[in-house]
């Protein structure tokens, strides 16, 4: 607010944290802080003499919304403010002969248009300047705000009180005599409220929408203020930004020596520590997404929208090799894409909630599954490329994990792998869903997909989880032994430590699914073997075991012969049975190992605290050796504690 002489400018600033009153020269210069209230405040104007700044603040008020009136001198240096003796108020105006009008609840009427409730704005007036206030325009059914006292002709008897009111539906400028008579309307805005008026005693400036208006009380007329603003148009300048802000995705080379990423719809590939950055695809005008390396490490597959519809394109790192485009495939709007780790196949999901597999050698599309309720909630290839795990929206409120057993990919010669189709469910001749003769009700579904008009590929779908709410984001173990996923299935409400309310801090946890019946829980501590000689209650000496060991060495028998396979399927070196050791190697087929009759779900988060106590057994279990027993390390501690309590 400008001072009456136009030399000073009072305003609210937050340069030092809280909202405080500042003053500065109107022609420019440094600002000086006047208040130190650390509360909400707003400048109302200046006193008629121009010697103090008027403002409202909730400082010292018991209610945040209750405001009081204060004044502060522009030359004040110690932060002292003077409360005005008018009680709670949000606005104030002074008449020519000492009259005072204050406004209570006089917030912005446009904030709550046509409000008529108990907190609507109203005015109180002291007509004689003796401190006796009475309600002003009590019968006016509207929200009144922003009182201003104008004396345009210098005649106190002809002075009028101006204000904003929406009692006729839209906030406009009104005035009346100090006694409430002769109510007049001075503006006729029908689209937007008149807001934030300010007066110099003769004119009123306010805005309607984004337009400025000035009302002249002498001529009783208003006009729109034309503002000529010559903008530098900085938003149209060239923009230089860091490319990292717009990175959409990144994928590592199969060997880890290079990376491909998309930024602002363009695909770039480069080595980690040397060499140039190579852009694949057109330089401009095409948006590329979801790049991924093929298994040969020399090609990239990505999604392109060049023809107006998204399609898959394959680019070689060799610039002399032409781009290959897979036309004629209805892949929709691709949401996610992953290349098989074992062959040239790509799995992708789209906006139609479909899971699709594309054979890059034959160029055929194999629809796997489609949810009626939501997008596919993550998917992953098995290490051998024969299985796809994915989160499927089974109902409107549940998502389950499914496994799809796929046929072998087409060979480069165009023929399928005949050995790999053994055991798969036969496809119906018409390409429709076919029944699996070995399927279990509700667990296995056999299907045949029509690819380019021919029913030439069969696959089997298994449901492997029973969700409570949502099982999502499956991921295979690198050895193909476990299937990890996130699950929303534990809803035990607990009280929050900050807010007095119940919550579900463990609603989502990571879980794993064992894919074979002979696989134990990998997070449960193995039992420890303890010889009787270690038991303090046993009188046997340690020398007996040493003699035993000497006899074993004398017989020429090995340590491995004495130790048989334990119940976890592992010997002392941690290797499993020799018949299964080769099958567990990375990339070997795992389809014969998955047992869907063993849905063992392990909570990774819950088992994690047991890991520090995990100790490998000193020896594996041999049931033929007498005088040995298995003890869990926790059981040992409990037994020792119980013995100590009994002795005391």
Helices and strands as residue ranges (DSSP letters): E 8-13, E 20-25, E 32-33, E 41-46, E 53-57, E 68-72, E 82-88, E 91-94, E 100-104, G 109-112, E 122-126, E 134-136, E 144-150, G 156-158, E 160-165, E 172-176, E 184-185, E 194-199, E 203-208, E 211-216, E 221-225, G 234-236, G 243-246, E 247-252, E 258-263, E 266-271, E 278-280, E 288-293, E 299-304, E 311-316, E 324-326, E 334-339, E 345-350, E 354-359, E 364-370, E 379-381, E 387-393, E 399-405, G 418-421, E 444-451, E 454-463, E 470-476, E 482-488, E 494-495, E 502-503, E 508-514, E 528-531, G 532-534, H 542-555, H 559-562, H 578-581, G 582-584, E 601-603, H 604-607, G 608-613, E 628-631, H 633-647
